[in-house]
Structure formats: structure tokens, C-alpha cells
Amino acid sequence: MTAQIKPDFDVIAVGAGFAGLYLLHRLRGLGFSAKVLESADDVGGTWYWNRYPGARCDIQSIDYSYSFDPELETEWQWSERYATQPEILRYLEHVAHKHDLRRDIQFSTRVEVAKWDADASLWHIRSEAGEEFSCRFYVMASGCLSQPKAPEIEGTDRFHGEVYYTSSWPHEGVDFSGKRVAVIGTGSSGIQSIPLIAEQAQALTVFQRTANYSIPAHNGPMPTEKLAQLEGDRALYREAARWSRAGVPIEPNEEGAMQVSAEERQRRYEAMWGAGELLGIAGAFSDLLVDPVSNETLCEFVRDKIRATVQDQATAELLCPRGHFIGTKRPCLDSNYYQTYNLPHVRLVDLREHPISSITEQGIDTSDETFEFDAIVYATGFDAMTGAIVAVDIVGRDDLSLADKWANGPQTYLGLMTVGFPNFFTITGPGSPSVLSNMTVSIEQHVEWIGDCLSYLSSNGLDVIEPTETAEAGWLQHVNDCADITLYPRADSWYMGANVPGKPRVFLPYVGGVDTYRGACDEVVSRDYLGFRLQGPGKQQCNDGVVRRIQPDVALVLEFIDSLALPPMESLSVDDARAFSIAMAAERPAGPEIGEIIDKVLPGPVGELCYRLYRPDTPGPHPIVAYFHGGGWVLGGADSDDPFCRDLCAQSDSIVVSINYRHAPEDKFPAAPNDGFAAVQWIADNAGMLGGIPGQLAVAGWSAGANIAAVVCQMARDGGGPGIVGQLLLNPVTDCDLTRQSYIDNADGFVLTTALMQWFWDHYADSADRVDPRASPLRASDLSNLPPALVVTSEFDPLCDEGIAYAEAMSNAGVSVRHISARGQIHTSLTAVGVVLSGAPVRKEMGAALLEFFGTAPPSEL
Ligand SMILES: Cc1cc2nc3c(=O)[nH]c(=O)nc-3n(C[C@H](O)[C@H](O)[C@H](O)COP(=O)(O)OP(=O)(O)OC[C@H]3O[C@@H](n4cnc5c(N)ncnc54)[C@H](O)[C@@H]3O)c2cc1C
């Protein structure tokens, strides 16, 4: 049913902060009637409520401002690099005044209930005072950090002195002169306010549960260089911000922290410390938020700074953050925070050692001490990202409550909408970059997307929009995929909901970057609102689907390759293709350290074959894996698969012998399988000499190498040995038929193309030979009695279907087969050790499968 009844407003939005103000302005400009409901008695949102001493932005003011109004940009001058709360509030008041926004904002109005009326296709909104409104579209512009978290401390109502919350500070300010003050909490608000409270108070005691990483803001006048950059070309600067990773135009650093010397690392960290930029922390190196070893170097740098600043070393150690990686909880920018602890009247109490047992009439009792105070300041943070949204009783289709739907964690499509709640939008909602970005940029992007969406609906005679379950589930998966390759989920942070008892532990924001996110939102629109169901009187449209299916790190690799604008490999000569693949291999991370690597030769059927042996650093003897590299029988060698072989060796605690079989076109089929079989026989015969355990021999291979591994198993079965305990086939070539669906679906754009596969076959085998089971093992008349197998296929690989077909055919023939379908991976990504981190779980499973073949691990549950 679609709308016939006219509601009070086209749009009702909750909240008059940065988001609600711009939304109102934008919607008016597009011709919609809009109303904003706000519980405060004026505009400002965050900057209305958080008036504590020291409150400032921690993204530079130049960046932390609107870009939609060019006139505003030039008429407003920020007085400082990091503006104070009063200045930011004045700015928002100025915007409200300039665009006459207050006339459509109803203040002192807390929204309590919002209910979807499916018959009339509109929302009914009810305020705390019982006032009712109706609207076609309902937007929560209610803020990510606007729902204060109540302190979980016994006896908070008993204290007879003054009580303050940083999140709702008195408008008239507070004078702490001559007072004994307690501050509970050392997050951003605590860290900003403590130095200023200390300046006034007679005595200040800070109660800290978790020490936080903070770097000095070096606040001061507007930096002239940055100002010149902005003023040089404002439009360009703002556009660069929109397409940056975090909403501020900063050149990303491509180098990992461990790729440079210790001296160079120290130099860069000193520069970061001196720059006073929050985003500069993670920007010092490319891998700080993904690699624990790299991250720890920065953690220790900051700890050293704390030790050098705080004179009392016991206090310094308490202030040194431990147990979480820097950046995985929101780090802070401060002005004299650590120095404050050198003041004689400031004391730090570590709540992990001395927990608060109760707030009392006079002060605070910890497990072993009684404190008396005149004032207590709670800087205890927020129920972030979802708190303000679910505080309203939002009821969608079929009486579904949003709080119930999100009980195990929020589910959204693009952080903008959620299934079951038609015409309901969130600005900077969970699943969008929001708190991991410069929020003004993210807010503007959401507002503009919503405005464009409503315009599209209205100009197409549509009036109801809702995401599909497929799209929402796909986005949630993508959000989690992005988070899972970072260190973020390892921290007990408010990003994870971990600061609120009972809140489900899920990573709330989208960590894939503002640029990537904007690209996804734009793509959704350009693909006819992909993943949304749109309805209007007598019409419907839905292009269902998932906008991001490739793993995020694989997508980055593909983007990088695209940026090189290389000629297709199949257009090169064999020599050039080989030279190119060698050059690419030289650029990769080396792979894990292992015990020993030896290059030697073994006797092949027509001459010596090179092999490279990888030995674990654990005491031997070890099982042996005979490994065949990829490269379409034409390219590759020991070097090409070196990082992957190291990884296999480390994961499976086995010797890996990588055999360099003869290549086509110089030596066409059946040279490669003949070499492979001879090498495996030799390895079996010489296991003891190699440091292996006789009889503990598996084969493995990737791509064309997996083709050889599969064929060798058939040859060993038919030739009376040697005994092979298992076969690991990663993205195997199993058949010469290039018409399977995966060749069509993944024909182009995922490194291994259908055309390239054709090129490999053309070099490798004459047409008549290709159907030989030693070239196309899937065509063997008998697939029984083969060693147990693990077949791994990648979702975006032309070879995917033939890998699955081989797994099924072996299984049907009674072979014990396990198949892993690697979601979001391409043909080349699972071997990209140290580059494609999302492949790590699959690589681990491959190692575990080898252990299982050797009987050294418990059987898999899968
Ligand atoms: C101290 C502090 C410093 C920050 N510094 C930065 C920074 O430097 N850079 C940055 O990018 N971000 C910063 N943030 C995040 C900041 O919240 C956003 O940048 C931005 O101000 C959010 O704007 P908003 O309009 O989305 O939400 P808010 O500013 O939070 O506004 C939401 C409004 O909705 C109202 N509201 C909520 N629920 C209801 C309801 N049920 N009924 C009626 N009204 C309701 C609230 O009263 C509030 O006024 C900071 C946050 C805090 C707390």
C-alpha cells in the first residue's frame, strides 16, 4: 500500500546538531517540508551539551566545518587550530541564523516514539510531552555521541556535594577554586578537562580505569600552510577531503612500520608527536592499525613520552596505556594532560588496583581508601552510535521494534537504512564511517545522499523506500570483513559497544574509509538504487544485490593493479610475461620467518630439477609437503610462491619442498606432470635424508601447480605409489573446458582472466592433449582411491567452478574431500601472504588440513 494521506511534513528529523541543521537546509532547498525536533533549547547538538572546560574539536577547525556553503566558508574565520566549544557553538548558531533554520526547529522536544503506519505509508512521531506529528520520512540525526552513559557506580545519588557530567555541563560554567574535586574517567572529555580543572581546584583526584593514548595538540593560531592550501583552491581541497580515507586530505603512507629502520621509525614518530594531529597517528605508517608488531612500536614510543613527561615514575607507569593497541580506542589530543600529573595537588588513582566501592555522602570510597570531595565530575562517556537511536521506541513494519531488531547488534544497509523500517534514515548510523572520520564530511555526505534519494523518489512517483535483506546482510558482512582485518575488534572500546554493560560486542562503524564508502553509496544509486525496494502508487522497482562482495583488501590490490594500467598479460611475449611476474614478486612482503630455506636439485626424468626446501624452526623430523607453484605451466618458480610456501611451512609445521617442474611452451604437456611425479617419488625415497618422516608425504599446489598435484595423486595411485596421505588443491585447474559459468562471470577484472587462461592452455597443451586426464584430471574415468583432499576455490576466479566440480567428483567416487569456498577472494589473493590479510583464516585452514592429513591435529569439525 502506498501513500494517499498527506502527512504534517515530508520529513521529520530528530536533532539540531551539525547533521540536523544541514539536513533542514538541504531539504528546504529541494522543496520538501521539514521539521526538526530537538530536546535541547537551542541548536548545536554536541556543542550545545558538552560545555566542560577544555572542550574542543580534535580535528582541525578548517576541516571540522561545513563545506556546503561557499559564502559561509569565507565569512567565518576560526581563531584557533582546534576551536573551543564556545566558538564551535557560535559557528552553528551563526549557520542557523544565516539560513533562518530555527523557524522549523521545535526545541525542548524529546522524541519518545516513532511508529510506521503501513496503511498510510507514513511515520507517526510522539514527543515526551505527548505531542504528535506525522511525516513521510523520518530521520534520526540524533548523533553518535549524544546519549550519555550513566556511571556504573554504587551510590551516585548519595553524594552531598556538587555533581557534574561533562556531557551536560552547566551553561553558566563552574568555578572549582578552593575545592577538592574528583574526576572519574580518562577518555577524551576527561583528558581535555583535567588540566583546566587542575588549574582551579585546590586538590584534584583523577580516577582512571583505562589509561588512554593521548598526543599533544600543539594548539595555536590557524596554521598558515594549511590555510593557504585551503584558500588556494577551496573546492579542490573539499573534494579531496570527500575522497580521503578519514575526511581530511592527507597523503596516505604506503610504508609499513617494520619496513624502515628503528631510527627512521623514531624520526617519523617524533614528527607525528610534533604535528599534533589525531589522524597523523595512524598515518605515520600504513600498517599501524593492522599489524600488532608495528602498532606496538608506536605504543612504546608514546609510553616513553609519558615516562619522560611525568616525573613520578609510578604515576607515569599507571598512565601508560596497556592491553589495547593505539588507535583501536579513540585516541586523544591534549593540552598539558600528562604535565598536569606533575602538579603537587593532582593525584591519580588506578581503579583496576583500587576499584570504587561506593560514592558516599562526602566523597568516594575505594577498596582501600576513603576520599572526601566538594565536587565530583563524571566524564564517563556515551552509549555510542546506537544509544540515541534505540532510546526512541521506533516501531517499523509488522510491529517490529528497532531495539529488538538490533538486540544482537545493529544491522543496516550503508548505515543509512534498516530492513523493516521503511522511509527511516539514520545520519552517520552504525555501518557508516561516522566516528572514524571527520564527522562533518560524513554528515554532509549522508545528508546529500538522503536529499538526492528523496528527490529521486518524488520525481519518479515513488514514496516508500526500504533496503532488501540481501543488501543489508551483504553490507553487514562487508562492514565485518573490513573490521576483521584490523586490530580494532581486539579492543574493549566504545567502537565495540564494550563500554556499556549488556551491549552486544560488535564493531559499530565502517572502517573501510570515507572514500570507499562514498564510492559504495554512489554506486548503489548509479545501479538503480541497488539493494533497495522502492514503491509508489501502482509501481515498484528493485534491483536487488550486494554492493561490495570482494574482500576489502583484495579490492585495494585490484585498485592498485588498475592504477598501473598494465597491458593484459596475454598480450605479452612469454619472456616479457615472465619478466613481469618476477618483477611483481620482488615487491611483496617476504612471508614469515621459518627455520631454514635450502635451494638444491633433484633428479628429474630428463635432467635435474631445482627445488627449494622450507624447514620449520621446530625440532624434526617433520612430515613433508611436495608443493607445485602456480603460473599456468608457463610462469613462476620457487620465488613466485615463496611467501606462500613459508606460510604453509609455518602453519603446518611441515617441510615444504617446492619443485620447479619444466615449463611450457619450451616443454609442453606432459613434461610438467612427469616431472612432478618423478619429484614426488624421489622425495618419498629420500624423506629421511631431507629431515622428513618416511610415509608422511602430502602434495599441494596452487592453480596450475594444483593441477599437477592432483595429477600426481592419480599417477601415484595408478603407478603403485608412492603413498600420499593428502592433497591440498588451491584454485586448481582441473579441466580444459573454458565455458563454465565462472569463466563467464569472472572473465575479466580479477587478475586471472578467461583470456589469460586460454593463453596458458595454448602454450601448455595441444588441443588433443588437453582432454588427457594428466592435463584435465577431472576427466579421469576413475577418481576413487585418491588421497583425502582439501579443495579451496575462490569466489571471483574463472577456475572456481572446475575446482568445485573436481571436489564433487572425487567425493562422489568415495574420496574424503573437504571444500572451502573462499568468499570475496580472487585467484591470486590467497597466496598473497602479508598483503591480503583477509586470506589469513583460509591459509590457516590449509595448514590445519595438512596437519590433519598427517594425523597431527584433531579432525576438523567442518
Ligand atoms: C566532546 C566531543 C568532541 C567531539 N569532537 C569531534 C571532532 O573534533 N571531530 C569530529 O569529527 N567529531 C567530534 N565529535 C563527534 C560529534 O558528535 C560530531 O562531530 C557532530 O557534532 C555530531 O553532530 P550530529 O548533528 O550528528 O549529532 P549531535 O551534535 O550529537 O546532535 C544530536 C542532537 O540530537 C538530539 N537528540 C538526540 N535524541 C533525541 C531525541 N530523542 N529527541 C530529541 N532530540 C534528540 C540531541 O539533543 C542532540 O542535540 C565530538 C564529540 C564530542 C562529544
The ligand as an SDF file (V2000), in Angstrom:
LIG
                    3D

 53 58  0  0  0  0  0  0  0  0999 V2000
   33.2830   16.4100   23.2820 C   0  0  0  0  0  0  0  0  0  0  0  0
   33.1600   15.9610   21.8710 C   0  0  0  0  0  0  0  0  0  0  0  0
   34.1050   16.3700   20.9490 C   0  0  0  0  0  0  0  0  0  0  0  0
   33.9880   15.9670   19.6210 C   0  0  0  0  0  0  0  0  0  0  0  0
   34.9330   16.3750   18.7260 N   0  0  0  0  0  0  0  0  0  0  0  0
   34.8500   15.9740   17.4320 C   0  0  0  0  0  0  0  0  0  0  0  0
   35.8160   16.3550   16.4740 C   0  0  0  0  0  0  0  0  0  0  0  0
   36.7660   17.0480   16.7580 O   0  0  0  0  0  0  0  0  0  0  0  0
   35.6790   15.9060   15.2100 N   0  0  0  0  0  0  0  0  0  0  0  0
   34.6530   15.1200   14.8450 C   0  0  0  0  0  0  0  0  0  0  0  0
   34.5860   14.7330   13.6880 O   0  0  0  0  0  0  0  0  0  0  0  0
   33.7110   14.7600   15.7290 N   0  0  0  0  0  0  0  0  0  0  0  0
   33.7830   15.1580   17.0070 C   0  0  0  0  0  0  0  0  0  0  0  0
   32.8260   14.7600   17.9000 N   0  0  0  0  0  0  0  0  0  0  0  0
   31.6650   13.9820   17.4430 C   0  0  0  0  0  0  0  0  0  0  0  0
   30.4680   14.9170   17.2640 C   0  0  0  0  0  0  0  0  0  0  0  0
   29.4390   14.3310   17.9530 O   0  0  0  0  0  0  0  0  0  0  0  0
   30.1550   15.1330   15.7840 C   0  0  0  0  0  0  0  0  0  0  0  0
   31.2670   15.7100   15.1660 O   0  0  0  0  0  0  0  0  0  0  0  0
   28.9800   16.0280   15.4820 C   0  0  0  0  0  0  0  0  0  0  0  0
   28.9140   17.1300   16.3000 O   0  0  0  0  0  0  0  0  0  0  0  0
   27.7020   15.2410   15.5070 C   0  0  0  0  0  0  0  0  0  0  0  0
   26.6580   16.0180   15.0030 O   0  0  0  0  0  0  0  0  0  0  0  0
   25.1880   15.4220   14.9020 P   0  0  0  0  0  0  0  0  0  0  0  0
   24.3330   16.5010   14.4650 O   0  0  0  0  0  0  0  0  0  0  0  0
   25.2380   14.1870   14.1190 O   0  0  0  0  0  0  0  0  0  0  0  0
   24.8620   14.9420   16.3600 O   0  0  0  0  0  0  0  0  0  0  0  0
   24.8230   15.7950   17.7270 P   0  0  0  0  0  0  0  0  0  0  0  0
   25.6630   17.0040   17.6320 O   0  0  0  0  0  0  0  0  0  0  0  0
   25.1360   14.8470   18.8050 O   0  0  0  0  0  0  0  0  0  0  0  0
   23.3460   16.2480   17.8000 O   0  0  0  0  0  0  0  0  0  0  0  0
   22.3080   15.3550   18.0440 C   0  0  0  0  0  0  0  0  0  0  0  0
   21.1940   16.0820   18.7120 C   0  0  0  0  0  0  0  0  0  0  0  0
   20.0820   15.2170   18.7480 O   0  0  0  0  0  0  0  0  0  0  0  0
   19.3770   15.4760   19.9150 C   0  0  0  0  0  0  0  0  0  0  0  0
   18.5790   14.3050   20.2610 N   0  0  0  0  0  0  0  0  0  0  0  0
   19.0150   13.0260   20.4020 C   0  0  0  0  0  0  0  0  0  0  0  0
   17.9870   12.2160   20.6860 N   0  0  0  0  0  0  0  0  0  0  0  0
   16.8900   12.9900   20.7000 C   0  0  0  0  0  0  0  0  0  0  0  0
   15.5120   12.7330   20.9200 C   0  0  0  0  0  0  0  0  0  0  0  0
   15.0670   11.5010   21.1940 N   0  0  0  0  0  0  0  0  0  0  0  0
   14.6510   13.7400   20.8510 N   0  0  0  0  0  0  0  0  0  0  0  0
   15.0800   15.0000   20.5730 C   0  0  0  0  0  0  0  0  0  0  0  0
   16.3690   15.3110   20.3770 N   0  0  0  0  0  0  0  0  0  0  0  0
   17.2570   14.3140   20.4260 C   0  0  0  0  0  0  0  0  0  0  0  0
   20.4320   15.7550   20.9440 C   0  0  0  0  0  0  0  0  0  0  0  0
   19.9480   16.5490   21.9990 O   0  0  0  0  0  0  0  0  0  0  0  0
   21.4810   16.4740   20.1270 C   0  0  0  0  0  0  0  0  0  0  0  0
   21.3670   17.8560   20.2670 O   0  0  0  0  0  0  0  0  0  0  0  0
   32.9230   15.1350   19.2340 C   0  0  0  0  0  0  0  0  0  0  0  0
   32.0040   14.7020   20.1850 C   0  0  0  0  0  0  0  0  0  0  0  0
   32.1200   15.1120   21.4880 C   0  0  0  0  0  0  0  0  0  0  0  0
   31.1230   14.6140   22.4730 C   0  0  0  0  0  0  0  0  0  0  0  0
  1  2  1  0
  2  3  1  0
  2 52  2  0
  3  4  2  0
  4  5  1  0
  4 50  1  0
  5  6  2  0
  6  7  1  0
  6 13  1  0
  7  8  2  0
  7  9  1  0
  9 10  1  0
 10 11  2  0
 10 12  1  0
 12 13  2  0
 13 14  1  0
 14 15  1  0
 14 50  1  0
 15 16  1  0
 16 17  1  0
 16 18  1  0
 18 19  1  0
 18 20  1  0
 20 21  1  0
 20 22  1  0
 22 23  1  0
 23 24  1  0
 24 25  2  0
 24 26  1  0
 24 27  1  0
 27 28  1  0
 28 29  2  0
 28 30  1  0
 28 31  1  0
 31 32  1  0
 32 33  1  0
 33 34  1  0
 33 48  1  0
 34 35  1  0
 35 36  1  0
 35 46  1  0
 36 37  1  0
 36 45  1  0
 37 38  2  0
 38 39  1  0
 39 40  1  0
 39 45  2  0
 40 41  1  0
 40 42  2  0
 42 43  1  0
 43 44  2  0
 44 45  1  0
 46 47  1  0
 46 48  1  0
 48 49  1  0
 50 51  2  0
 51 52  1  0
 52 53  1  0
M  END
$$$$
